[in-house]
Amino acid sequence: MAKARILVVDDEAVIREGMRRILEKEGYQVDSKPSGHLGLEKLQEEEFDLVVTDLKMPGMSGLELLKAIRILQPEVPVIIITGYSTVETAVEAMRSGAFDYLAKPFTPVQIAEKVHKALEERATLLKDVGGETGELEEQGLDLLVGTSPQMQKVYRRILQVARTDSTVLITGESGTGKELVARAIQNNSPRKEQPFVAVDCTSLAESLLESELFGHIKGSFTGAVQTKMGLFKVADGGTLFLDEISNLSLTTQAKLLRVLQEREVTPIGGTKAVPIDIRLIAATNRNLKEMVAEGSFREDLFFRLNIIPIDLPPLRERKGDLPMLVGHFLRKFSAEMGREIRGLAPGAMAILKKYPFPGNVRELENIFERAVVLADADLIEPEDLELSLGEDEVAGVEEGYVPRTTEELKEAKKEIRERAVQPIERAFVIEALKRNDWNITKAAEEVGMLRPNFQALLKKQGISVRDRVVS
């Protein structure tokens, strides 16, 4: 039997080392961290059977860590240890979900007994967990599609966090469905009847974004012809979703941090803070840890946002969900466009399985919207997908396929020619955009095309100017 894994979190090195010796002597595998933030990071990376944490620590307290654990790994028991032994703190710890409470100083026998009891109870509880994954589809997660293990993990986390008001940070590449996850959290929460307000942090200049978020007072700046309520207040009682939060300036980050700490917002030009009651969900396609190291993102804000992380897998890592996603989009666009599309013609799914999907699920959705429009029959043919594959991938798709008629040979040659042209056409469009700072009008003028035709090329290639999705 594998050794039980225990995480010890305490800001005192002597306590950490003492606990390690006691627990390793009992046969357990022990890891330790000197702060709540580092302990939380470890729990986000690995799974443990038990956590032992100090109550009073600089930064994130033991109670704050406990509340995060109840969402991250709810089946993991937590033992709170403190030198501040009072009835009040004991009651608060137990109400927050602590398995037990132990005051310093304690003996090796005392801690060993409590750890053994906690692990024994955990083993009993885990016997009753079976079947939870199969019930996820009944929990109102209809916005999301897929049954792969990666998505089942996402569903589980959504249901765990939805019941709370904890801040959530959703990470993943562009097009993986971060806003859908945010809406699923809202729809499964006690706030589901309240507003859900989504803000794209890349769509507005810094000054306008601050006005949108915090509101402003009439006359506070040029153009402020009337007092405006900020989106923090618009979302009061509900959920505020900040998409691509990595694009916030350091100045706006500082203001956002203050709002999260104080739970109140002061409009631009105002002097009176207004209390707010919101659930904040943030999302980004960038690595915020790297940005913190570079100095372009505040570390204290990162810790505030990264209480409960949800990482969305790219579509290329969950190709097993392709048939379900394809069926979903076929039904959706067939209904919207009044078409009767029965499914995919032979060879079409093989192409999809080989395609890397740099734009993820959003790109797949665009592909099938286009395919339903272009299809001449009730099946989606390979050429209707208009996908760009490399020579090796084209060879792989064609392997084993021999045309039986001159018409089939003609179509096969046309398909291969189209795929050969796709990379050149894609590079042509991307380079034109880059030379013109991703301005569609200027890029179209430079290459000598009408803007609508240039836009059609963008759509054909699955390129999003807003997200700058390129392969």
C-alpha positions as a Markdown table, in Angstrom:
| # | Residue | x | y | z |
|---|---|---|---|---|
| 1 | Met | 0.0 | 0.0 | 0.0 |
| 2 | Ala | 1.3 | 3.5 | -0.9 |
| 3 | Lys | 2.3 | 5.8 | 1.9 |
| 4 | Ala | -0.2 | 8.5 | 2.8 |
| 5 | Arg | 1.0 | 11.9 | 1.6 |
| 6 | Ile | 0.8 | 14.7 | 4.2 |
| 7 | Leu | 1.5 | 18.4 | 3.6 |
| 8 | Val | 2.6 | 20.5 | 6.6 |
| 9 | Val | 2.3 | 24.3 | 6.4 |
| 10 | Asp | 3.9 | 26.4 | 9.1 |
| 11 | Asp | 6.0 | 29.6 | 9.1 |
| 12 | Glu | 8.3 | 28.2 | 11.8 |
| 13 | Ala | 11.0 | 26.0 | 10.5 |
| 14 | Val | 11.4 | 24.2 | 13.9 |
| 15 | Ile | 7.7 | 23.1 | 13.8 |
| 16 | Arg | 8.0 | 21.9 | 10.2 |
| 17 | Glu | 11.0 | 19.8 | 10.9 |
| 18 | Gly | 9.6 | 18.4 | 14.1 |
| 19 | Met | 6.4 | 17.4 | 12.3 |
| 20 | Arg | 8.3 | 15.9 | 9.5 |
| 21 | Arg | 10.3 | 13.7 | 11.8 |
| 22 | Ile | 7.2 | 12.6 | 13.8 |
| 23 | Leu | 5.1 | 11.7 | 10.8 |
| 24 | Glu | 7.9 | 10.1 | 8.7 |
| 25 | Lys | 8.6 | 7.9 | 11.8 |
| 26 | Glu | 4.9 | 6.8 | 11.6 |
| 27 | Gly | 5.4 | 5.8 | 8.0 |
| 28 | Tyr | 3.9 | 8.7 | 6.2 |
| 29 | Gln | 5.4 | 10.7 | 3.2 |
| 30 | Val | 5.7 | 14.3 | 4.2 |
| 31 | Asp | 6.2 | 17.6 | 2.3 |
| 32 | Ser | 6.2 | 21.0 | 3.9 |
| 33 | Lys | 5.8 | 24.7 | 3.0 |
| 34 | Pro | 6.6 | 27.9 | 5.0 |
| 35 | Ser | 3.5 | 29.9 | 4.0 |
| 36 | Gly | -0.2 | 29.6 | 3.1 |
| 37 | His | 0.4 | 30.8 | -0.4 |
| 38 | Leu | 3.2 | 28.3 | -1.1 |
| 39 | Gly | 1.1 | 25.6 | 0.5 |
| 40 | Leu | -1.8 | 26.4 | -1.8 |
| 41 | Glu | 0.4 | 26.4 | -4.8 |
| 42 | Lys | 1.6 | 22.9 | -3.8 |
| 43 | Leu | -2.0 | 21.7 | -3.4 |
| 44 | Gln | -2.8 | 23.1 | -6.9 |
| 45 | Glu | 0.1 | 21.0 | -8.4 |
| 46 | Glu | -0.2 | 17.7 | -6.4 |
| 47 | Glu | -2.7 | 15.7 | -4.4 |
| 48 | Phe | -2.3 | 15.0 | -0.7 |
| 49 | Asp | -4.2 | 12.7 | 1.8 |
| 50 | Leu | -4.0 | 15.2 | 4.7 |
| 51 | Val | -3.0 | 18.8 | 5.4 |
| 52 | Val | -1.6 | 20.0 | 8.8 |
| 53 | Thr | -1.5 | 23.8 | 8.9 |
| 54 | Asp | -0.7 | 26.5 | 11.4 |
| 55 | Leu | -3.5 | 29.0 | 12.1 |
| 56 | Lys | -1.6 | 32.2 | 12.5 |
| 57 | Met | 0.8 | 32.9 | 9.5 |
| 58 | Pro | 1.9 | 36.0 | 7.7 |
| 59 | Gly | 0.0 | 36.6 | 4.4 |
| 60 | Met | -2.5 | 33.8 | 4.0 |
| 61 | Ser | -3.8 | 32.4 | 7.3 |
| 62 | Gly | -4.5 | 28.8 | 8.1 |
| 63 | Leu | -8.2 | 29.5 | 8.0 |
| 64 | Glu | -7.9 | 31.0 | 4.5 |
| 65 | Leu | -5.9 | 28.0 | 3.4 |
| 66 | Leu | -8.5 | 25.7 | 4.9 |
| 67 | Lys | -11.3 | 27.4 | 2.9 |
| 68 | Ala | -9.4 | 27.0 | -0.3 |
| 69 | Ile | -8.6 | 23.4 | 0.4 |
| 70 | Arg | -12.3 | 22.7 | 0.9 |
| 71 | Ile | -12.8 | 23.6 | -2.7 |
| 72 | Leu | -9.5 | 22.4 | -4.3 |
| 73 | Gln | -9.5 | 18.9 | -2.6 |
| 74 | Pro | -12.7 | 18.7 | -0.5 |
| 75 | Glu | -12.1 | 15.1 | 0.5 |
| 76 | Val | -8.8 | 16.0 | 2.1 |
| 77 | Pro | -9.0 | 16.4 | 5.9 |
| 78 | Val | -7.2 | 19.4 | 7.5 |
| 79 | Ile | -5.8 | 19.6 | 11.0 |
| 80 | Ile | -5.3 | 23.2 | 12.4 |
| 81 | Ile | -2.4 | 23.7 | 14.8 |
| 82 | Thr | -1.9 | 26.9 | 16.7 |
| 83 | Gly | -0.4 | 28.5 | 19.8 |
| 84 | Tyr | -3.4 | 30.7 | 20.1 |
| 85 | Ser | -5.6 | 28.2 | 21.8 |
| 86 | Thr | -9.1 | 29.8 | 22.3 |
| 87 | Val | -12.6 | 28.4 | 22.1 |
| 88 | Glu | -13.4 | 31.0 | 19.4 |
| 89 | Thr | -10.7 | 30.0 | 17.0 |
| 90 | Ala | -11.4 | 26.3 | 17.5 |
| 91 | Val | -15.1 | 26.8 | 16.7 |
| 92 | Glu | -14.3 | 28.9 | 13.7 |
| 93 | Ala | -11.9 | 26.4 | 12.3 |
| 94 | Met | -14.4 | 23.5 | 12.8 |
| 95 | Arg | -17.2 | 25.5 | 11.2 |
| 96 | Ser | -14.9 | 26.2 | 8.2 |
| 97 | Gly | -14.4 | 22.5 | 7.7 |
| 98 | Ala | -11.3 | 21.5 | 9.8 |
| 99 | Phe | -11.2 | 17.9 | 10.8 |
| 100 | Asp | -9.6 | 18.6 | 14.1 |
| 101 | Tyr | -7.8 | 21.3 | 16.1 |
| 102 | Leu | -4.6 | 20.9 | 18.2 |
| 103 | Ala | -2.9 | 23.5 | 20.4 |
| 104 | Lys | 0.8 | 24.0 | 20.8 |
| 105 | Pro | 2.7 | 22.5 | 22.5 |
| 106 | Phe | 1.7 | 19.0 | 21.6 |
| 107 | Thr | 3.3 | 15.6 | 22.0 |
| 108 | Pro | 4.3 | 13.2 | 19.2 |
| 109 | Val | 1.7 | 10.8 | 20.4 |
| 110 | Gln | -1.1 | 13.5 | 20.2 |
| 111 | Ile | -0.3 | 14.5 | 16.6 |
| 112 | Ala | 0.1 | 10.9 | 15.5 |
| 113 | Glu | -3.3 | 9.9 | 16.9 |
| 114 | Lys | -5.1 | 12.8 | 15.2 |
| 115 | Val | -3.4 | 12.1 | 11.9 |
| 116 | His | -4.2 | 8.4 | 12.1 |
| 117 | Lys | -7.9 | 9.2 | 12.9 |
| 118 | Ala | -8.2 | 11.7 | 10.1 |
| 119 | Leu | -6.7 | 9.4 | 7.5 |
| 120 | Glu | -8.9 | 6.5 | 8.7 |
| 121 | Glu | -12.1 | 8.6 | 8.3 |
| 122 | Arg | -11.0 | 9.8 | 4.9 |
| 123 | Ala | -10.6 | 6.2 | 3.7 |
| 124 | Thr | -14.1 | 5.5 | 4.8 |
| 125 | Leu | -15.6 | 8.5 | 3.1 |
| 126 | Leu | -13.9 | 7.8 | -0.2 |
| 127 | Lys | -15.7 | 4.4 | -0.5 |
| 128 | Asp | -18.9 | 6.4 | -1.0 |
| 129 | Val | -17.7 | 8.7 | -3.7 |
| 130 | Gly | -18.2 | 6.4 | -6.7 |
| 131 | Gly | -20.6 | 7.6 | -9.4 |
| 132 | Glu | -20.0 | 11.3 | -8.9 |
| 133 | Thr | -18.4 | 11.8 | -12.3 |
| 134 | Gly | -21.4 | 10.1 | -14.0 |
| 135 | Glu | -23.8 | 12.5 | -12.4 |
| 136 | Leu | -22.1 | 15.7 | -13.6 |
| 137 | Glu | -24.2 | 16.0 | -16.7 |
| 138 | Glu | -27.3 | 16.5 | -14.5 |
| 139 | Gln | -25.8 | 19.5 | -12.7 |
| 140 | Gly | -26.6 | 22.2 | -15.3 |
| 141 | Leu | -23.3 | 22.1 | -17.1 |
| 142 | Asp | -25.1 | 22.2 | -20.5 |
| 143 | Leu | -22.9 | 25.1 | -21.7 |
| 144 | Leu | -19.9 | 22.8 | -21.9 |
| 145 | Val | -19.4 | 19.8 | -24.2 |
| 146 | Gly | -17.1 | 16.8 | -23.7 |
| 147 | Thr | -16.7 | 13.7 | -21.5 |
| 148 | Ser | -12.9 | 13.3 | -21.6 |
| 149 | Pro | -11.1 | 12.9 | -18.3 |
| 150 | Gln | -9.7 | 16.4 | -18.7 |
| 151 | Met | -13.2 | 17.9 | -19.0 |
| 152 | Gln | -14.6 | 15.7 | -16.2 |
| 153 | Lys | -11.9 | 17.3 | -13.9 |
| 154 | Val | -13.1 | 20.7 | -15.0 |
| 155 | Tyr | -16.7 | 19.9 | -14.3 |
| 156 | Arg | -15.9 | 18.6 | -10.9 |
| 157 | Arg | -14.0 | 21.8 | -10.0 |
| 158 | Ile | -16.9 | 24.0 | -11.3 |
| 159 | Leu | -19.4 | 22.2 | -9.0 |
| 160 | Gln | -17.0 | 22.4 | -6.1 |
| 161 | Val | -16.3 | 26.2 | -6.4 |
| 162 | Ala | -19.8 | 27.2 | -7.5 |
| 163 | Arg | -21.3 | 26.8 | -4.0 |
| 164 | Thr | -18.8 | 29.4 | -2.6 |
| 165 | Asp | -17.9 | 33.0 | -3.3 |
| 166 | Ser | -14.2 | 32.2 | -3.7 |
| 167 | Thr | -12.4 | 34.1 | -6.5 |
| 168 | Val | -11.6 | 31.9 | -9.5 |
| 169 | Leu | -8.8 | 32.2 | -12.1 |
| 170 | Ile | -9.5 | 30.4 | -15.3 |
| 171 | Thr | -6.5 | 29.8 | -17.5 |
| 172 | Gly | -6.2 | 28.3 | -21.0 |
| 173 | Glu | -5.4 | 29.1 | -24.6 |
| 174 | Ser | -7.6 | 31.3 | -26.6 |
| 175 | Gly | -10.8 | 29.6 | -27.7 |
| 176 | Thr | -10.9 | 26.9 | -25.0 |
| 177 | Gly | -14.1 | 28.2 | -23.5 |
| 178 | Lys | -13.1 | 30.3 | -20.5 |
| 179 | Glu | -16.3 | 32.4 | -20.5 |
| 180 | Leu | -18.4 | 29.3 | -20.8 |
| 181 | Val | -16.8 | 28.0 | -17.6 |
| 182 | Ala | -17.4 | 31.3 | -15.9 |
| 183 | Arg | -21.1 | 31.2 | -16.9 |
| 184 | Ala | -21.3 | 27.5 | -15.7 |
| 185 | Ile | -20.0 | 28.6 | -12.3 |
| 186 | Gln | -22.6 | 31.4 | -12.1 |
| 187 | Asn | -25.4 | 29.1 | -13.3 |
| 188 | Asn | -24.6 | 26.5 | -10.5 |
| 189 | Ser | -24.2 | 29.1 | -7.8 |
| 190 | Pro | -26.6 | 30.8 | -5.3 |
| 191 | Arg | -26.1 | 33.9 | -7.4 |
| 192 | Lys | -27.5 | 32.4 | -10.6 |
| 193 | Glu | -30.6 | 34.7 | -10.6 |
| 194 | Gln | -28.3 | 37.8 | -10.3 |
| 195 | Pro | -26.4 | 39.6 | -13.0 |
| 196 | Phe | -23.5 | 38.0 | -14.9 |
| 197 | Val | -21.3 | 40.8 | -16.3 |
| 198 | Ala | -18.5 | 40.0 | -18.7 |
| 199 | Val | -15.7 | 42.5 | -19.4 |
| 200 | Asp | -13.0 | 42.0 | -22.1 |
| 201 | Cys | -10.0 | 43.8 | -20.7 |
| 202 | Thr | -8.4 | 44.0 | -24.2 |
| 203 | Ser | -11.3 | 45.9 | -25.8 |
| 204 | Leu | -10.9 | 49.3 | -24.2 |
| 205 | Ala | -8.1 | 51.8 | -23.5 |
| 206 | Glu | -6.9 | 52.0 | -19.9 |
| 207 | Ser | -8.7 | 55.2 | -19.1 |
| 208 | Leu | -12.0 | 53.9 | -20.6 |
| 209 | Leu | -11.6 | 50.6 | -18.9 |
| 210 | Glu | -11.3 | 52.2 | -15.5 |
| 211 | Ser | -14.4 | 54.2 | -16.1 |
| 212 | Glu | -16.2 | 51.1 | -17.2 |
| 213 | Leu | -15.2 | 49.1 | -14.2 |
| 214 | Phe | -15.3 | 51.7 | -11.4 |
| 215 | Gly | -17.8 | 54.2 | -12.9 |
| 216 | His | -17.3 | 58.0 | -12.9 |
| 217 | Ile | -18.8 | 61.2 | -11.6 |
| 218 | Lys | -20.2 | 63.8 | -14.0 |
| 219 | Gly | -17.5 | 66.3 | -15.0 |
| 220 | Ser | -14.6 | 64.1 | -13.6 |
| 221 | Phe | -12.9 | 64.2 | -17.0 |
| 222 | Thr | -13.4 | 65.4 | -20.5 |
| 223 | Gly | -16.4 | 63.7 | -22.0 |
| 224 | Ala | -17.9 | 62.7 | -18.6 |
| 225 | Val | -21.2 | 64.5 | -19.4 |
| 226 | Gln | -23.1 | 62.4 | -16.8 |
| 227 | Thr | -22.5 | 60.2 | -13.8 |
| 228 | Lys | -22.1 | 56.6 | -14.8 |
| 229 | Met | -22.4 | 53.4 | -12.7 |
| 230 | Gly | -19.4 | 51.1 | -13.0 |
| 231 | Leu | -19.6 | 47.4 | -13.9 |
| 232 | Phe | -18.6 | 46.4 | -10.4 |
| 233 | Lys | -21.8 | 48.0 | -9.2 |
| 234 | Val | -23.8 | 46.7 | -12.2 |
| 235 | Ala | -22.8 | 43.2 | -11.2 |
| 236 | Asp | -23.7 | 43.8 | -7.5 |
| 237 | Gly | -25.1 | 40.6 | -6.1 |
| 238 | Gly | -23.9 | 38.6 | -9.0 |
| 239 | Thr | -20.7 | 37.7 | -10.8 |
| 240 | Leu | -18.1 | 39.9 | -12.6 |
| 241 | Phe | -16.0 | 38.1 | -15.2 |
| 242 | Leu | -12.8 | 39.9 | -16.2 |
| 243 | Asp | -11.5 | 38.2 | -19.4 |
| 244 | Glu | -7.8 | 38.5 | -20.4 |
| 245 | Ile | -7.0 | 40.2 | -17.1 |
| 246 | Ser | -3.3 | 40.0 | -18.0 |
| 247 | Asn | -3.8 | 43.1 | -20.2 |
| 248 | Leu | -4.5 | 45.4 | -17.2 |
| 249 | Ser | -1.9 | 48.0 | -16.6 |
| 250 | Leu | -0.1 | 48.0 | -13.2 |
| 251 | Thr | -2.1 | 51.1 | -12.2 |
| 252 | Thr | -5.4 | 49.4 | -12.9 |
| 253 | Gln | -4.1 | 46.3 | -11.2 |
| 254 | Ala | -3.5 | 48.3 | -8.0 |
| 255 | Lys | -7.0 | 49.7 | -8.1 |
| 256 | Leu | -8.5 | 46.3 | -8.7 |
| 257 | Leu | -6.5 | 44.8 | -5.7 |
| 258 | Arg | -7.9 | 47.5 | -3.4 |
| 259 | Val | -11.5 | 46.8 | -4.6 |
| 260 | Leu | -11.0 | 43.1 | -3.8 |
| 261 | Gln | -9.5 | 43.8 | -0.4 |
| 262 | Glu | -12.0 | 46.4 | 0.7 |
| 263 | Arg | -15.1 | 45.1 | -1.2 |
| 264 | Glu | -16.0 | 48.6 | -2.1 |
| 265 | Val | -15.4 | 50.8 | -5.2 |
| 266 | Thr | -14.8 | 54.6 | -5.6 |
| 267 | Pro | -16.0 | 56.1 | -8.9 |
| 268 | Ile | -13.5 | 58.2 | -10.9 |
| 269 | Gly | -13.8 | 61.7 | -9.5 |
| 270 | Gly | -15.7 | 60.6 | -6.5 |
| 271 | Thr | -14.8 | 60.8 | -2.8 |
| 272 | Lys | -17.3 | 58.3 | -1.4 |
| 273 | Ala | -16.6 | 54.5 | -1.6 |
| 274 | Val | -19.6 | 52.4 | -2.5 |
| 275 | Pro | -19.9 | 48.8 | -1.1 |
| 276 | Ile | -20.2 | 46.0 | -3.5 |
| 277 | Asp | -21.2 | 42.3 | -3.2 |
| 278 | Ile | -19.8 | 40.4 | -6.2 |
| 279 | Arg | -18.2 | 37.1 | -7.1 |
| 280 | Leu | -15.1 | 37.8 | -9.2 |
| 281 | Ile | -13.9 | 35.4 | -11.9 |
| 282 | Ala | -10.9 | 36.2 | -14.0 |
| 283 | Ala | -9.4 | 34.6 | -17.0 |
| 284 | Thr | -6.2 | 34.8 | -19.1 |
| 285 | Asn | -4.4 | 32.9 | -21.9 |
| 286 | Arg | -1.0 | 34.0 | -20.5 |
| 287 | Asn | 1.2 | 32.7 | -17.7 |
| 288 | Leu | 0.6 | 35.1 | -14.8 |
| 289 | Lys | 3.5 | 33.5 | -12.8 |
| 290 | Glu | 5.9 | 34.4 | -15.6 |
| 291 | Met | 4.4 | 37.9 | -15.7 |
| 292 | Val | 4.9 | 38.3 | -12.0 |
| 293 | Ala | 8.6 | 37.3 | -12.4 |
| 294 | Glu | 8.9 | 39.9 | -15.2 |
| 295 | Gly | 7.3 | 42.6 | -13.1 |
| 296 | Ser | 4.4 | 43.1 | -15.4 |
| 297 | Phe | 1.8 | 41.7 | -13.1 |
| 298 | Arg | 1.4 | 42.3 | -9.3 |
| 299 | Glu | 2.3 | 39.3 | -7.1 |
| 300 | Asp | -0.3 | 40.3 | -4.5 |
| 301 | Leu | -3.0 | 40.6 | -7.1 |
| 302 | Phe | -2.0 | 37.2 | -8.5 |
| 303 | Phe | -2.4 | 35.6 | -5.0 |
| 304 | Arg | -5.8 | 37.3 | -4.7 |
| 305 | Leu | -7.0 | 35.9 | -8.0 |
| 306 | Asn | -5.4 | 32.5 | -7.9 |
| 307 | Ile | -7.4 | 31.1 | -4.9 |
| 308 | Ile | -9.2 | 28.5 | -7.0 |
| 309 | Pro | -7.5 | 27.8 | -10.4 |
| 310 | Ile | -9.3 | 26.1 | -13.3 |
| 311 | Asp | -7.0 | 25.2 | -16.2 |
| 312 | Leu | -8.8 | 24.4 | -19.5 |
| 313 | Pro | -7.1 | 21.8 | -21.8 |
| 314 | Pro | -6.5 | 22.7 | -25.5 |
| 315 | Leu | -8.6 | 20.8 | -27.9 |
| 316 | Arg | -5.6 | 18.9 | -29.3 |
| 317 | Glu | -5.2 | 17.3 | -25.9 |
| 318 | Arg | -8.8 | 16.1 | -25.7 |
| 319 | Lys | -9.5 | 14.8 | -29.3 |
| 320 | Gly | -11.7 | 12.1 | -27.8 |
| 321 | Asp | -14.3 | 14.9 | -27.4 |
| 322 | Leu | -14.3 | 15.7 | -31.1 |
| 323 | Pro | -17.3 | 13.5 | -32.1 |
| 324 | Met | -19.5 | 15.0 | -29.4 |
| 325 | Leu | -18.4 | 18.6 | -30.2 |
| 326 | Val | -18.9 | 18.0 | -34.0 |
| 327 | Gly | -22.4 | 16.6 | -33.3 |
| 328 | His | -23.2 | 19.6 | -31.1 |
| 329 | Phe | -22.1 | 22.2 | -33.7 |
| 330 | Leu | -23.8 | 20.3 | -36.6 |
| 331 | Arg | -27.1 | 20.4 | -34.7 |
| 332 | Lys | -26.6 | 24.0 | -33.7 |
| 333 | Phe | -25.9 | 25.4 | -37.2 |
| 334 | Ser | -28.2 | 23.1 | -39.0 |
| 335 | Ala | -31.1 | 24.4 | -36.9 |
| 336 | Glu | -30.0 | 28.1 | -37.2 |
| 337 | Met | -29.6 | 27.9 | -41.0 |
| 338 | Gly | -32.5 | 25.6 | -41.8 |
| 339 | Arg | -30.3 | 22.9 | -43.2 |
| 340 | Glu | -30.7 | 19.1 | -42.7 |
| 341 | Ile | -27.1 | 17.9 | -42.3 |
| 342 | Arg | -26.9 | 14.2 | -41.3 |
| 343 | Gly | -23.3 | 14.1 | -40.4 |
| 344 | Leu | -19.8 | 13.7 | -41.9 |
| 345 | Ala | -18.8 | 12.1 | -45.1 |
| 346 | Pro | -16.0 | 9.5 | -45.1 |
| 347 | Gly | -12.6 | 11.1 | -44.5 |
| 348 | Ala | -13.9 | 14.3 | -42.8 |
| 349 | Met | -13.4 | 13.0 | -39.3 |
| 350 | Ala | -9.9 | 11.7 | -40.1 |
| 351 | Ile | -8.9 | 15.2 | -41.2 |
| 352 | Leu | -10.3 | 16.7 | -38.0 |
| 353 | Lys | -8.4 | 14.2 | -35.9 |
| 354 | Lys | -5.2 | 15.2 | -37.5 |
| 355 | Tyr | -5.7 | 19.0 | -37.4 |
| 356 | Pro | -4.0 | 20.7 | -34.5 |
| 357 | Phe | -6.7 | 23.3 | -33.8 |
| 358 | Pro | -4.6 | 26.3 | -32.9 |
| 359 | Gly | -7.9 | 28.2 | -32.2 |
| 360 | Asn | -9.3 | 25.4 | -30.1 |
| 361 | Val | -13.1 | 24.9 | -29.7 |
| 362 | Arg | -13.9 | 28.3 | -31.0 |
| 363 | Glu | -12.0 | 27.5 | -34.3 |
| 364 | Leu | -13.9 | 24.2 | -34.5 |
| 365 | Glu | -17.2 | 26.1 | -34.1 |
| 366 | Asn | -16.2 | 28.5 | -36.9 |
| 367 | Ile | -15.2 | 25.6 | -39.1 |
| 368 | Phe | -18.7 | 24.0 | -38.8 |
| 369 | Glu | -20.5 | 27.2 | -39.2 |
| 370 | Arg | -18.7 | 27.6 | -42.5 |
| 371 | Ala | -19.1 | 24.0 | -43.4 |
| 372 | Val | -22.9 | 23.9 | -42.9 |
| 373 | Val | -23.1 | 27.0 | -45.3 |
| 374 | Leu | -20.8 | 25.4 | -47.9 |
| 375 | Ala | -22.1 | 21.9 | -47.9 |
| 376 | Asp | -23.9 | 20.9 | -51.2 |
| 377 | Ala | -25.5 | 17.8 | -49.7 |
| 378 | Asp | -26.7 | 16.4 | -46.4 |
| 379 | Leu | -23.2 | 15.3 | -45.4 |
| 380 | Ile | -20.1 | 17.5 | -44.6 |
| 381 | Glu | -17.5 | 16.6 | -47.2 |
| 382 | Pro | -13.7 | 16.9 | -46.4 |
| 383 | Glu | -13.4 | 19.9 | -48.7 |
| 384 | Asp | -16.3 | 21.7 | -46.9 |
| 385 | Leu | -14.0 | 21.9 | -43.8 |
| 386 | Glu | -11.4 | 23.9 | -45.7 |
| 387 | Leu | -8.6 | 22.9 | -43.3 |
| 388 | Ser | -4.9 | 23.5 | -43.8 |
| 389 | Leu | -2.8 | 20.4 | -43.2 |
| 390 | Gly | 0.9 | 19.9 | -43.7 |
| 391 | Glu | 2.2 | 17.5 | -46.4 |
| 392 | Asp | 2.8 | 14.7 | -43.9 |
| 393 | Glu | -0.7 | 15.1 | -42.5 |
| 394 | Val | -2.3 | 15.2 | -46.0 |
| 395 | Ala | -0.4 | 12.0 | -46.8 |
| 396 | Gly | -1.7 | 10.5 | -43.7 |
| 397 | Val | -5.3 | 11.4 | -44.6 |
| 398 | Glu | -5.0 | 10.0 | -48.1 |
| 399 | Glu | -3.2 | 6.8 | -47.0 |
| 400 | Gly | -5.3 | 3.8 | -48.0 |
| 401 | Tyr | -7.7 | 5.9 | -50.1 |
| 402 | Val | -7.8 | 5.1 | -53.8 |
| 403 | Pro | -10.3 | 6.9 | -56.1 |
| 404 | Arg | -12.6 | 4.5 | -57.9 |
| 405 | Thr | -13.8 | 6.9 | -60.7 |
| 406 | Thr | -12.3 | 9.8 | -62.7 |
| 407 | Glu | -14.7 | 12.1 | -60.8 |
| 408 | Glu | -13.3 | 10.9 | -57.5 |
| 409 | Leu | -9.8 | 11.3 | -58.8 |
| 410 | Lys | -10.6 | 14.8 | -59.9 |
| 411 | Glu | -12.0 | 15.7 | -56.5 |
| 412 | Ala | -9.0 | 14.2 | -54.6 |
| 413 | Lys | -6.5 | 16.2 | -56.7 |
| 414 | Lys | -8.5 | 19.4 | -56.1 |
| 415 | Glu | -8.5 | 18.7 | -52.4 |
| 416 | Ile | -4.8 | 18.1 | -52.2 |
| 417 | Arg | -4.1 | 21.3 | -54.3 |
| 418 | Glu | -6.4 | 23.3 | -52.0 |
| 419 | Arg | -4.5 | 22.1 | -48.9 |
| 420 | Ala | -1.2 | 22.8 | -50.5 |
| 421 | Val | -2.3 | 26.5 | -51.1 |
| 422 | Gln | -3.7 | 26.9 | -47.6 |
| 423 | Pro | -0.3 | 27.5 | -45.8 |
| 424 | Ile | 0.7 | 30.1 | -48.3 |
| 425 | Glu | -2.6 | 31.9 | -48.2 |
| 426 | Arg | -2.6 | 31.8 | -44.4 |
| 427 | Ala | 1.0 | 33.2 | -44.2 |
| 428 | Phe | 0.0 | 35.9 | -46.7 |
| 429 | Val | -2.9 | 37.1 | -44.5 |
| 430 | Ile | -1.0 | 36.9 | -41.2 |
| 431 | Glu | 2.1 | 38.8 | -42.5 |
| 432 | Ala | -0.2 | 41.6 | -44.0 |
| 433 | Leu | -1.9 | 42.0 | -40.6 |
| 434 | Lys | 1.4 | 42.0 | -38.7 |
| 435 | Arg | 2.8 | 44.7 | -41.0 |
| 436 | Asn | -0.2 | 46.9 | -40.3 |
| 437 | Asp | -0.5 | 46.3 | -36.6 |
| 438 | Trp | -3.5 | 43.9 | -37.0 |
| 439 | Asn | -5.6 | 46.6 | -38.7 |
| 440 | Ile | -7.9 | 44.9 | -41.2 |
| 441 | Thr | -8.6 | 48.0 | -43.3 |
| 442 | Lys | -5.0 | 49.0 | -43.7 |
| 443 | Ala | -3.9 | 45.4 | -44.4 |
| 444 | Ala | -6.5 | 45.0 | -47.1 |
| 445 | Glu | -5.5 | 48.3 | -48.7 |
| 446 | Glu | -1.8 | 47.3 | -48.7 |
| 447 | Val | -2.3 | 44.0 | -50.5 |
| 448 | Gly | -4.8 | 45.4 | -52.9 |
| 449 | Met | -8.0 | 43.6 | -51.7 |
| 450 | Leu | -11.4 | 44.9 | -50.8 |
| 451 | Arg | -12.0 | 44.7 | -47.0 |
| 452 | Pro | -14.9 | 42.2 | -47.3 |
| 453 | Asn | -12.8 | 39.9 | -49.4 |
| 454 | Phe | -9.9 | 40.2 | -46.9 |
| 455 | Gln | -12.3 | 39.5 | -44.0 |
| 456 | Ala | -13.5 | 36.4 | -45.9 |
| 457 | Leu | -10.0 | 35.1 | -46.0 |
| 458 | Leu | -9.6 | 35.7 | -42.3 |
| 459 | Lys | -12.7 | 33.7 | -41.6 |
| 460 | Lys | -11.7 | 31.0 | -44.0 |
| 461 | Gln | -8.3 | 30.6 | -42.2 |
| 462 | Gly | -9.9 | 30.7 | -38.7 |
| 463 | Ile | -7.9 | 33.8 | -37.8 |
| 464 | Ser | -9.3 | 36.0 | -35.0 |
| 465 | Val | -7.8 | 39.6 | -35.1 |
| 466 | Arg | -9.1 | 40.3 | -31.6 |
| 467 | Asp | -7.4 | 37.2 | -30.1 |
| 468 | Arg | -4.6 | 37.2 | -32.7 |
| 469 | Val | -5.1 | 33.4 | -33.1 |
| 470 | Val | -2.4 | 32.1 | -35.4 |
| 471 | Ser | -0.6 | 28.8 | -35.7 |
